[in-house]
């Protein structure tokens, strides 16, 4: 069971959350906000309550998540919202993968002012998540959580986006939370078929590295036990 399923807290550490709220406070974004990966809804609750307390009302929120992160996830998220005096019916939930949700809305794309990417950290999933920035309006914010070499799927996908699209400017990076601002419309789709192929090819390599590292740690642990250390 994930810790957040018990505590209902945000998986974004407080120092990072403060940097996020500071960026939002400077802009008062009123358009639709998208959260990809909601865990127990802790971050969602913090953001909505922040807007209500700071500006008197919250912008509309869209949550994209398969809601299979832990047992009874959707029920937990709704209970967490109600605990914070937020009506879950006011939130638009798409119980789906990011890829399928994007495809379902492609013909009627939402206009977004804010995107938080904090779902599956594997590179192919993060790359799919970044397709949503096509719907981000100029002046809007894109936030990548766990943007650190410890999570190469997030880190390399984010670096690739920045390298290929200079219209995404770094607002701040506090620990592993990277906040970007879209300064103008992109001249081409941010995530192309080549980007998706790149991610699909790298994915198995990262998975193999992680598996080998796990086996090595396990082997070292067994050796330590045998030697009496």
HUPE-V921829 format. One record per residue. N is the residue number from 1. PHI is phi as a letter, one per 20 degrees, with the letter a starting at -180 (* if undefined). NEAR is the number of other ideal C-beta (glycine too) atoms within 8 Angstrom. D_FIRST is the distance of its C-alpha to the first C-alpha in whole Angstrom. Layout:
BEGIN
n=N phi=PHI near=NEAR d_first=D_FIRST
n=N phi=PHI near=NEAR d_first=D_FIRST
END
This chain:
BEGIN
n=1 phi=* near=6 d_first=0
n=2 phi=f near=9 d_first=4
n=3 phi=g near=6 d_first=6
n=4 phi=f near=12 d_first=8
n=5 phi=f near=14 d_first=7
n=6 phi=e near=7 d_first=8
n=7 phi=e near=8 d_first=11
n=8 phi=m near=12 d_first=12
n=9 phi=e near=7 d_first=14
n=10 phi=f near=10 d_first=15
n=11 phi=e near=9 d_first=14
n=12 phi=e near=11 d_first=18
n=13 phi=g near=6 d_first=19
n=14 phi=f near=5 d_first=22
n=15 phi=f near=8 d_first=25
n=16 phi=f near=13 d_first=24
n=17 phi=f near=12 d_first=24
n=18 phi=f near=9 d_first=27
n=19 phi=f near=12 d_first=29
n=20 phi=f near=12 d_first=27
n=21 phi=f near=10 d_first=29
n=22 phi=f near=8 d_first=32
n=23 phi=f near=12 d_first=32
n=24 phi=f near=14 d_first=32
n=25 phi=f near=8 d_first=34
n=26 phi=f near=6 d_first=37
n=27 phi=d near=8 d_first=37
n=28 phi=l near=7 d_first=36
n=29 phi=f near=12 d_first=35
n=30 phi=d near=5 d_first=35
n=31 phi=f near=11 d_first=34
n=32 phi=f near=12 d_first=31
n=33 phi=d near=15 d_first=28
n=34 phi=d near=14 d_first=25
n=35 phi=d near=15 d_first=22
n=36 phi=d near=13 d_first=20
n=37 phi=n near=11 d_first=16
n=38 phi=d near=11 d_first=15
n=39 phi=l near=13 d_first=12
n=40 phi=e near=14 d_first=12
n=41 phi=n near=13 d_first=15
n=42 phi=f near=15 d_first=16
n=43 phi=f near=15 d_first=18
n=44 phi=g near=15 d_first=20
n=45 phi=f near=14 d_first=21
n=46 phi=f near=11 d_first=22
n=47 phi=f near=13 d_first=24
n=48 phi=f near=13 d_first=26
n=49 phi=f near=10 d_first=26
n=50 phi=g near=10 d_first=28
n=51 phi=f near=12 d_first=30
n=52 phi=f near=10 d_first=31
n=53 phi=f near=5 d_first=32
n=54 phi=e near=7 d_first=34
n=55 phi=c near=6 d_first=36
n=56 phi=n near=4 d_first=36
n=57 phi=b near=6 d_first=34
n=58 phi=d near=8 d_first=31
n=59 phi=f near=12 d_first=31
n=60 phi=f near=8 d_first=30
n=61 phi=d near=15 d_first=26
n=62 phi=d near=13 d_first=25
n=63 phi=d near=13 d_first=21
n=64 phi=d near=12 d_first=21
n=65 phi=a near=14 d_first=17
n=66 phi=f near=7 d_first=17
n=67 phi=l near=10 d_first=14
n=68 phi=c near=4 d_first=12
n=69 phi=f near=10 d_first=9
n=70 phi=b near=8 d_first=6
n=71 phi=g near=5 d_first=8
n=72 phi=l near=6 d_first=11
n=73 phi=f near=13 d_first=11
n=74 phi=f near=9 d_first=15
n=75 phi=f near=7 d_first=15
n=76 phi=f near=13 d_first=13
n=77 phi=f near=15 d_first=15
n=78 phi=f near=10 d_first=18
n=79 phi=f near=9 d_first=17
n=80 phi=f near=14 d_first=17
n=81 phi=f near=15 d_first=20
n=82 phi=f near=10 d_first=22
n=83 phi=g near=8 d_first=21
n=84 phi=e near=9 d_first=23
n=85 phi=m near=4 d_first=26
n=86 phi=d near=11 d_first=25
n=87 phi=f near=6 d_first=26
n=88 phi=g near=9 d_first=23
n=89 phi=f near=4 d_first=26
n=90 phi=e near=7 d_first=28
n=91 phi=d near=11 d_first=25
n=92 phi=e near=7 d_first=26
n=93 phi=d near=8 d_first=22
n=94 phi=d near=10 d_first=23
n=95 phi=e near=7 d_first=20
n=96 phi=a near=9 d_first=21
n=97 phi=f near=7 d_first=21
n=98 phi=f near=14 d_first=23
n=99 phi=f near=8 d_first=25
n=100 phi=f near=8 d_first=26
n=101 phi=f near=11 d_first=26
n=102 phi=f near=11 d_first=28
n=103 phi=f near=7 d_first=31
n=104 phi=f near=8 d_first=31
n=105 phi=d near=9 d_first=32
n=106 phi=g near=7 d_first=34
n=107 phi=e near=4 d_first=37
n=108 phi=c near=5 d_first=37
n=109 phi=f near=8 d_first=35
n=110 phi=f near=9 d_first=33
n=111 phi=e near=8 d_first=35
n=112 phi=d near=15 d_first=32
n=113 phi=d near=14 d_first=33
n=114 phi=b near=14 d_first=29
n=115 phi=c near=14 d_first=27
n=116 phi=d near=11 d_first=23
n=117 phi=d near=15 d_first=22
n=118 phi=b near=13 d_first=18
n=119 phi=d near=12 d_first=17
n=120 phi=f near=6 d_first=16
n=121 phi=e near=9 d_first=18
n=122 phi=f near=10 d_first=20
n=123 phi=f near=13 d_first=24
n=124 phi=f near=11 d_first=25
n=125 phi=f near=12 d_first=22
n=126 phi=f near=17 d_first=23
n=127 phi=f near=14 d_first=27
n=128 phi=f near=13 d_first=26
n=129 phi=g near=11 d_first=25
n=130 phi=f near=12 d_first=28
n=131 phi=f near=13 d_first=30
n=132 phi=f near=14 d_first=29
n=133 phi=f near=13 d_first=31
n=134 phi=g near=10 d_first=34
n=135 phi=e near=9 d_first=34
n=136 phi=e near=11 d_first=34
n=137 phi=f near=10 d_first=37
n=138 phi=g near=7 d_first=39
n=139 phi=n near=9 d_first=38
n=140 phi=f near=14 d_first=34
n=141 phi=d near=15 d_first=32
n=142 phi=d near=13 d_first=29
n=143 phi=d near=14 d_first=26
n=144 phi=d near=11 d_first=24
n=145 phi=e near=13 d_first=21
n=146 phi=m near=10 d_first=20
n=147 phi=e near=12 d_first=24
n=148 phi=b near=9 d_first=24
n=149 phi=g near=5 d_first=25
n=150 phi=f near=7 d_first=22
n=151 phi=c near=11 d_first=21
n=152 phi=f near=9 d_first=24
n=153 phi=f near=14 d_first=23
n=154 phi=f near=15 d_first=23
n=155 phi=f near=12 d_first=26
n=156 phi=f near=10 d_first=28
n=157 phi=f near=13 d_first=28
n=158 phi=f near=12 d_first=29
n=159 phi=f near=8 d_first=32
n=160 phi=f near=10 d_first=33
n=161 phi=f near=13 d_first=33
n=162 phi=f near=11 d_first=35
n=163 phi=f near=6 d_first=37
n=164 phi=e near=6 d_first=38
n=165 phi=c near=9 d_first=38
n=166 phi=f near=5 d_first=40
n=167 phi=f near=9 d_first=40
n=168 phi=d near=12 d_first=36
n=169 phi=d near=8 d_first=37
n=170 phi=f near=8 d_first=35
n=171 phi=e near=8 d_first=34
n=172 phi=a near=8 d_first=32
n=173 phi=c near=8 d_first=30
n=174 phi=d near=8 d_first=28
n=175 phi=l near=8 d_first=26
n=176 phi=d near=10 d_first=23
n=177 phi=d near=14 d_first=24
n=178 phi=d near=11 d_first=27
n=179 phi=d near=14 d_first=29
n=180 phi=d near=13 d_first=32
n=181 phi=d near=11 d_first=35
n=182 phi=e near=15 d_first=37
n=183 phi=e near=8 d_first=40
n=184 phi=b near=6 d_first=42
n=185 phi=f near=5 d_first=41
n=186 phi=e near=10 d_first=41
n=187 phi=f near=3 d_first=44
n=188 phi=b near=5 d_first=41
n=189 phi=g near=7 d_first=38
n=190 phi=f near=11 d_first=35
n=191 phi=d near=12 d_first=33
n=192 phi=e near=7 d_first=36
n=193 phi=f near=5 d_first=36
n=194 phi=f near=6 d_first=37
n=195 phi=f near=10 d_first=34
n=196 phi=f near=12 d_first=31
n=197 phi=f near=8 d_first=33
n=198 phi=g near=10 d_first=33
n=199 phi=f near=13 d_first=29
n=200 phi=f near=8 d_first=29
n=201 phi=f near=8 d_first=31
n=202 phi=f near=10 d_first=29
n=203 phi=g near=12 d_first=25
n=204 phi=f near=7 d_first=26
n=205 phi=f near=8 d_first=28
n=206 phi=f near=12 d_first=25
n=207 phi=f near=9 d_first=22
n=208 phi=f near=8 d_first=25
n=209 phi=g near=8 d_first=25
n=210 phi=f near=8 d_first=21
n=211 phi=f near=8 d_first=22
n=212 phi=f near=8 d_first=25
n=213 phi=f near=8 d_first=23
n=214 phi=f near=8 d_first=20
n=215 phi=f near=8 d_first=23
n=216 phi=f near=8 d_first=25
n=217 phi=f near=8 d_first=23
n=218 phi=f near=8 d_first=22
n=219 phi=f near=8 d_first=26
n=220 phi=f near=8 d_first=27
n=221 phi=f near=8 d_first=24
n=222 phi=f near=8 d_first=26
n=223 phi=f near=8 d_first=29
n=224 phi=f near=8 d_first=29
n=225 phi=f near=8 d_first=28
n=226 phi=f near=6 d_first=31
n=227 phi=e near=6 d_first=33
n=228 phi=n near=4 d_first=32
n=229 phi=e near=4 d_first=31
END
